[in-house]
């Protein structure tokens, strides 16, 4: 028997509205809210929330002495096409050299790692 159900995944960041806009460009959906807390309601899927974090320091990836904390796996039908889109939206590549793999790793504009997966 479950004690709880997942409500929302929240990402700390310096600018909640800007990061919600980035993920809206990647996932679609509607950005709601202003200030220190902004929600992204995705079509037919879970919501993401973005919370202002004064003094935010982005995760390091890869770093044997620092944890990335978590990352998002985003399923896509075409890695090359999705890569072009996320780079145009402001993502930066972290681990994309091995083109034979079914995933590639990027950082969002606030530095959170995420994977595009053709899995």
N, C-alpha and C positions, 0 to 999 in steps of 0.2 A: 504494500500500500504506500503510495507516494505521500509525502508530507507537504509538498508544494508543487507548483507548476511554474515553468519559466515564464517570466513576465516580459522582460526586454533585456537585450544586451546593451550596456552603456559604455561608451568610449570617452575617456577623459581627453581633453584637447584644449588648445588655447583659444579657438574660435568655433564654438558649436555650430553656428549657422553656416559657416564656410565648409566645415567638414561634412555636415549633413547635405549640403549642396553637391559636394564631390560624390558621396555615396548615392544620392538621387540620380546623378548622371550615370553611375555604374549600374544601379539596381532598378531605377525607375521609382515611382512613388511620390508622395507628397511630404514636403517639409512643413512642420508645424511648430510654432513657438518662437520666442525671441529671448535674448539675454543669456542667462547661465545654463539653460536647459532647452534643447531642441529635439524634437522627435522626427524620425523618418518613417512614415507608414508605407510599407512596400506593398505592391499589389499581390494579394493572395499569399503573402508570406509573413514572417515575423517582422516586428518593428525593430529599429535601432534607435538608440538615444545618444545624445552627445552632451556632455557636461563640461562646463568651463572649469579648468583646473589651473589656478594661479601657480606659476612656477613650473608648469608642465615640462617634463623632460621626456622626449620620445624614447621608446624601447630601442635597444641595440640589437641588430641582427646581422649576421650571427655573431655572438660574443660568448665565449666560454665562461667569462666571469660575470655576465649579466643576463638575466632572463628576459625573454620577449613578452612574458606574461600570458599572452594568448594571441591567436591570429584568426582571421576569417578565411574559410575556404569558399570560393565563389565558383560555382559550376557554370561552364560556358560551352557552347557547341563548337566554337572555332577559336583556338588559342591565339593565332596570329591576328585575327580581326579584333578580338577582345583586347589584346595587348595594345593595338593602335589606339583604341578608344580610351583605355584607362590612362595611357601616357598623355593623350591630348587633354584629359581632364585634370592632369597634374600629378599622377602617380610617378614614382621613380623606380627603376628596376633594382632589385636586390640580388636575385639569383635567377637569371634568365638565359644563361649561355647554353645549357644543355637542351637543345631543341628536340631531342629524342624522348624526353620525359613527358608525362601527361600533366605536368603542372609547372608553373613559373611563379616566382615570388617577387612581390613589389612592396613598396611602402606608400601609404596614402599621404596626402599633403602634411599631416601632423606627425608622420613617422611610424604609424602603426603598420606592422607587416600584414599582408594578405596574399593569398594564393589564388590565381586563376587556374582552375582545374578542368581538364577535359576527361573526366573519369567516368 
